[in-house]
Amino acid sequence: PKDPITSPARILLTNGAHIGDVIMATSVLPILKSAYPTAQIGFVVGSWSRLIVEGNPLVDFVHIVDHWRLNRAKVGFLHKLRWYWKTRAQALVQIKAQQYDITIDLYTCFPNMIPLLWQAGIPVRIGYVSSGFGSMLTHGVVFTEQHKHETLYQSDLLRELPIAEEHFKKQHSVLPKPNQEAEREVCELLGCESFREINYRIIHMGTGAIVREWPLDSWRALAEELEKEGHLLMFTGAGKREGENIERVMKGLSHPINACNKLSWNGYLAAVSHTEMIYCVESMAGHIAAALDTLCVSIYAGMTDSVRWRPVNDRCEIITNPLPCAPCYKKNGCDKLQCVRGITYEQVFQAGYKLTRRMNNYD
C-alpha cells in the first residue's frame, strides 16, 4: 500500500476563522502543490470565508463548518450551536467520502477542527496541541511563541511531512483571479471602458472589530490630502454602518467614488487588483492587497502583535503607534485607544508616498 505521507492522493486543510485568517492560511497551498503536484486539496472553512477558497485555483474541494465560537451572526447562542452541529455533520459525511490521506489544522488557537478530523478517520492528522484535543492528532506540534508571522506558524506544521526546504520558498497567499465580468463591474463605477484609462486609490475604513477603527476626522483629512495630490478616490466597504461612515467622510470632497455595498466579492478583488494603492486598518483588506501584490498602507492598533498579524508582502506598509503598553492583548483595548487614535493622517499619507517611491525604485 502507498505511504500516505510520501504519496498522498488528497490533503485536507482546515481553518474555521474569518476572512483575513483564511487568506493567510492559503499561503501553504503553493508549498503543498509544489511538494505533491498530483495531490488534490480540500479546505474546511466557515461559510463567512468560503469565497476565499471557492474558485481558488489550488483548492479542489470545499467543506463548510460554522463553529459557534467564531460565528459573528446576530443570532442567539443556541441557534449558533445547532447550526454548528448541522454544518459539522454535513461536512463529516463529505470528508469521509473524499478519503483524505493527510489533514492539517492550521488554526493556532481554540477552536480548531481536530475532533472532526479524528472522527473522519484521516490517517495522518497534524496540528498544534496548544489549541486543545492534541491526543487526537498523529503528529501533535507544541506551539512556541517566536514573535514571527502567523503564516510561518502555519507552514511549520508542514515540516512534519517530508517536504524539502525548496518548496517552502513558494509560500504566498492565493486568491481566485478576478474575471472580466468583475472588472467590468468596477469600470462601470469608475465610468471608464478599461483600467488603462484611469488611476485611482482605495480607502477602506471598515474592520471586523470596531475598536480597531481609525477616527473619521483622520480619514477625512487623509482623503483631502490625497485629493490635493490629484488622486481619484474610491471608498469601499459593506453594511449600513460603514456606508454611513463613508458618506460622512466623502461629503464635500471633489469627486469621490462610493463603492460601498456596490461591489460583488469578485468585483472587490478586481478593484483591489487594479488600484494604485489601498489605505485601510487592520482588516481583510490588507491581506487581500498582500495576496494580490497591491500597494497597501494599513493602520494597526496596539491590541495585537502586528508582527504576527500584518499583511505579508514588502508592498504593504503598516503604521503603528509604538506605545509602551502595546501590544496589550486586550480584546477591547482601553478608554483612550491612543495606539490607533494617536496615528496622524500625515503619517499615513507620508507612508504611502514613501512606499510609492520605494516600489518605483525597485521596478
Secondary structure as UniProt FT lines:
FT   TURN            4..6
FT   STRAND          10..14
FT   HELIX           19..25
FT   HELIX           26..28
FT   HELIX           29..35
FT   TURN            37..38
FT   STRAND          40..45
FT   HELIX           47..49
FT   HELIX           50..53
FT   TURN            54..55
FT   TURN            57..58
FT   STRAND          61..64
FT   TURN            68..70
FT   HELIX           77..98
FT   STRAND          102..105
FT   HELIX           114..119
FT   TURN            120..121
FT   STRAND          124..128
FT   HELIX           129..131
FT   HELIX           134..136
FT   STRAND          139..141
FT   HELIX           150..158
FT   TURN            159..160
FT   HELIX           165..168
FT   TURN            169..170
FT   HELIX           180..190
FT   HELIX           195..197
FT   STRAND          201..204
FT   HELIX           210..212
FT   HELIX           216..228
FT   TURN            229..230
FT   STRAND          233..236
FT   HELIX           240..250
FT   TURN            251..252
FT   STRAND          257..258
FT   TURN            260..262
FT   HELIX           265..274
FT   STRAND          277..281
FT   HELIX           284..291
FT   TURN            292..293
FT   STRAND          296..299
FT   HELIX           306..309
FT   TURN            314..315
FT   STRAND          316..319
FT   TURN            324..325
FT   TURN            331..332
FT   HELIX           338..341
FT   HELIX           345..362
//
